[in-house]
Amino acid sequence: MKKNILYIILGGILLTVALIQGCMKEKTPPGPFALNNIETLGKNIFFDKISVPGNMSCASCHAPDYGFTGSSESNISGIYEGAFPGRYGNRKPPSAAYAAFSPIFHYDGLNFIGGNFWDGRATGERLKNPSAEQALGPFLNPLEMNNPSKESVLKQIAKSSYAQMWKSVWGEPISYSETEIEKNYDRVGLTIAAYEASREVSQFSSKFDYYLKGKVQLTKDEDAGRILFNGNKAKCSSCHVSDGNQPLFTDFTFDNIGTPKNPDNPFYKEDKVYLPDGTAINPEGSSWIDPGLGGFLITQSTWSGMAAANRGKHKVPTLRNVDKRNGPYMHNGVFKSLKEVVHFYNTRDITKFNWPRPEVPQNVNGVVGNLGLTDKEENEIVAFMKTLSDGY
């Protein structure tokens, strides 16, 4: 009897220790979908705080609860501080969900299409995967995860709790000759891209998806918004394409819809914030203008001649999970609600609404700006867009 009681007490102690140890380890959140080995490895890297200092993961700016982007609950400007205190990026993080569907960056004779990042600079040409190339950027960006080198990133993965999983997926442990560092760093991007392409990230599990399968009905306002969204009055689907059984609500092109500057953007104050080499992060200060796609094209000999005609254009984002993002919206976080975004599209060119001037006044889309939508119709479009959030 005493022995049994002793075993019970000892078992309780061991269980308590195990629970405490489990709580001390940072774990990735569970997901509703089964993942294969490379997707699981990608998830582990995505949630690991591989930064200097070690306080930031990919998920810090691409959080599942917010449609795999950031939340205004922690940052009203939409622009996020990097791992190193006081250093901010210049744009709101785009959603990682559904980004894996973006094609390799190309010009079709009329428009530039594809790539990732707001300006398309993760073209996908080298790795044949825009998401993989995008995933490699933040690790080494001093305004984001601030790692000093590719080798540093790899060494943090090699000493992680999931290091054995890397060997299982890639058939060998991480090694560090010059060519192996390049190869293995590319594998980091391909692994994260596999996770972003998985059903856990790109779920197609919204109310609208169930509606398309005939499993639910939309409310009166949601359906009215759907009709407006796809019609010639609101013109939303001309860029946010809604065709097919699993529409992505983007055509992966680039557009300048006359978005004003965001006065809350902390990047404007970084003329007095310096990198270790003594250079200011943003020497232009408040006069800085975001060139968008044109800023990327000017760096490419093949397309530099087309840079001026694409200045101020940014990637047309997917509207899937757009309500989960909670605002702020647009590439610079200037609009704080979906209602404000729709109202801007509807009334941008009507003088009495007194919208601020476009950040880049050239190449502004003339199709939107005076759509003639009523307040009720604006609200109906917002109601429809709220049906596009996963997890219904």
Buried (B, 14 or more C-beta within 10 A) or exposed (E): EEEEEEEEEEEEEEEEEEEEEEEEEEEBEEBEEEBEEBBBBBBBBBBBBBBBEEBBBBBBBBBBEBBBBBBBEEBEBBBBBBBBEEBBBBBBBBBBBBBBBBEBBBEEEEBBBBBBBBBBBBBBBEBEBBBBBBBBBBBBBBBBBBBEEBBBBBBBBBEBEBBEBBEEBBEEEBEEEEEBBEEBBBBBBBBBBBBBBBBBBBBBBBBBBBBBEEEBEBBEBBBBBBBBBBEEEBBBBBBBBBEEEEBBBBBBBBBBBBBBBBEBBBBBBBBEBEEEEEEEBBEEEEEBEBBBBBBBBBEBEEBEEBBEEBBBBBBBBBBBBBBBBBBBBBBBBBBBBBBBBBBBBBBBBEEEEEBEEBBBEEBBBEEBBEBEBEEEBBBBBBBBBBBBBBEB
